[in-house]
Structure formats: structure tokens, C-alpha cells
Amino acid sequence: MTILRILLGVLAVVVLAVVVVYIDGVTLPVNHSTTVIQTIAAPPERVFAQIANVAAGASWRPEVKTVTLLPPDQGRDRWVEDLGHGQTMTFLATRTDTPAAGFAQRDVLLDVPGATYGGTWTYRLSPGPTPGTTTLSITEAGFINPPFYRFMMHHIFGMDRNINAYFKDLNNVFKS
């Protein structure tokens, strides 16, 4: 009888934890926006070329296993990133302003109709604080529908987790 009480107690705690996580997730906003700004040790033209060359993404972003280029959509880049474990993400570059006087912008949309999460990523490049460097600002304006995933992103992983991983990989490309 004591083992049964212990098991029921453990089960009650687990159920309570799941309910609390779900309720917290429901109360968190579906939409979010986060920006990370860093200096990259390369000129804007080189940084922009790296960002815009999505076909090479799997060669410098460890989380991306393969990239499949799709036919352009009204002249705009479109591609699929395979992250392994059965997860793929389709992207569309909705705006691409190539570097002019060191300034550039690229807007990318997660192009999956009916997705449970998604959004846009805006990459803004400008000349950095020292010659031959770039100030890169990445803004994610997104949404997360499932309450459990909202809870995880807000409280455990952090809303800027994916941007920080991207910056880490990008910085590795330009290490001296």
C-alpha cells in the first residue's frame, strides 16, 4: 500500500507540473520580437555574401544538415533547410538590399502556411566600429502557438536562442 501511495503522489506531482506549465504557456504572448546586435570581424560585403549564400548554409551552420534551393518566387530566394530528426523549414527572402556604402538588409520569412511557429528575421548590416568590421543586427519577429513550446522558449531556452546560435556560427566563419 505504501508503494501505491508513493506512485500516486509522484503521478500527482507530474500532472500538477504539466498543468502549471500549460497554464503558464497559455498566459504568455503568442507573438514576440527580439533583437541581437553584434560586431562581426569582416567587412559588410563579405558578411552579406555569407548570409545571402543560403546554399552553403550546411557547411558553416552545424544544426543545418542540408539545404535545398527551390525555384525563385517572383525572383526572391526560396530554400528548405533540413535540421535532421525529421524537421525541415522552408524560407523565403522577402527583401534583399545588397550592400551600398556598407549598408544592407535582408528579410527572411519562415514560409510554412499553418505552421505552429514562425515569423520573420531581419538582418541589417552596417559598417562596424573599426575598419573591416560589420555591425549586424538580427531581429526575429515571430509567433509560437503551442503553449508548452512558448513556456520552453520563454523560461528555459530564451527567446534569442536561435539568433545567438546563428551569430556563434557566423563568427566562427570569420575567425582569424
N, C-alpha and C positions, 0 to 999 in steps of 0.2 A: 504493500500500500504506500509506503514512503517513496519508492521509486516512481510510482504513478503520480504522486503529488509533485515531485521534482520535475518530471516530464511536463505535466500540465502547467507548472509555474514557468518553465522555460518557454513553452509554447505561448503562454500568455504574454510574456515579455517580448517575444519576437513579433507577435501580432500587434502589440501596442506600438513597438518601434516602427513597423511598417505603416501603421495608421498615422503616427506622428509625422513621419517623413512625407507621406502622401498629402496630409493636410498642409504642412509647411510648403510643399511644392505647389499646391493649388493657390496659395496666397501670394506666391512670388509672381512678378510680372512675366508675361509671355514674351514681350519684346524687350530687347536690351541693346545698348550701344557701348562699346569700349574702344579706346584708342591707346596704342602704344607707339612711342616715338623713340627711335634710336639713331645713332650715327654709325654708318657703315664705312669701312676703310677702303672705299673705291669711289671713283667719280660717278655722278648720276647716270651718264650714258651706259657705263658698264653694269651698274646695279639694275637699271631699267631693262637692259638686254637680258639679264639673268631672270628677272621676274617675268618678262614677256615671252621667254622661250619655254613655254609650258611643256613642250615635247621632252625636254631634258630634265623635267622635274624629278623623275625617279632616280636620276644619277646623283642628286645632291640633297634630296629630302628622304631620309630613311623610312619614314612612315608610308611613303608612296611606293608601291610595288611596280606598277606600270602606268603609263599614260597613253591613252588612245585619242588621237586627234579626230574630230568629227568634221564633216563638211561645214564650212563657214555659214553663219546665219546672217544674211544681209551684210556680208563682208566682215563680220565680227568673229573672233576666235571662239571656238567651242571645243571642249575636250572632256574626257572621262578619266578620273583618277581612280585606280584600284588600290585600296588600302589594305588588301588582304582580308582574311577572315570573312569573306563574302560581302564586304562593304565597298560600294562604288559611289562616286559622287560626280555628277555632271555639272560643268561650269560653262558660263557664257561671259565673255568680256564685253560688257555693255558700253564701255568707253575706253579708248586708248589714245592718250595725248602723248606723243613721243617727246623726248627731251628737247626743249628750246631754251637756250640760256641756262641749262641745268635744271629747269623745272619740268616735271612730267606728272601725269596722273593716269592711273588705270583702275577702272571699276570692274569688279567681277561679281557675278550673281551665281548662287547655287541654283542651278536650273533643273529642279526636280518638282514638277507640279504635284501638289498634295503631300509634300514631304512633312514629316513631323517636326523637323527643324530646318533652318536655313537662313538665308539673308544675303547681304552684300558685303564685299570687302573693298575698301577704297585705299589705294596705295598712292601716296603723294610724296614725290621726291623733290628735293631742292638741294642746292649746294650746301655742303656741310660747313662746320665751323673752321675747318682748316682746309687748305688746298688739297684736292684729290680725294675728298670725303663727301659723303651724301647724308643728308638728314632725311630719313624715311619715316613717314607716319602711316600706320595701318589702322584703319577704323573698321570695326565689324559692327554692322547694324543688322541684328538678327532676331530670330524668334525661336523659342523652344516650347513645343506644345505639351509633351508628356510631363506631368508633374514630378515624377521620380527623376527624370533627366534634369529638369530645372533645379531640383534640390541638389543633385550631384554637382552640376556646374556652378551654382551659386555658393555652396558651402564646402565642397570638397576639392574640386579641380580648379575653380576660379574662372571667371568669365574671359580672361585674357590668356588662358592656357594655350589655345591653338596659335594665337598670334605670337606668343613668346617662343613656341616651338619653331615657328617659321623663321623668326629672327635668329634663333640659335643656328639653324641650318644655313641661312643666308650668310651670317657672319663667318661660318666655317669655310664657305666658298672663297671669301676674300681675306682669309688669314695670311699674313706674310710668312 
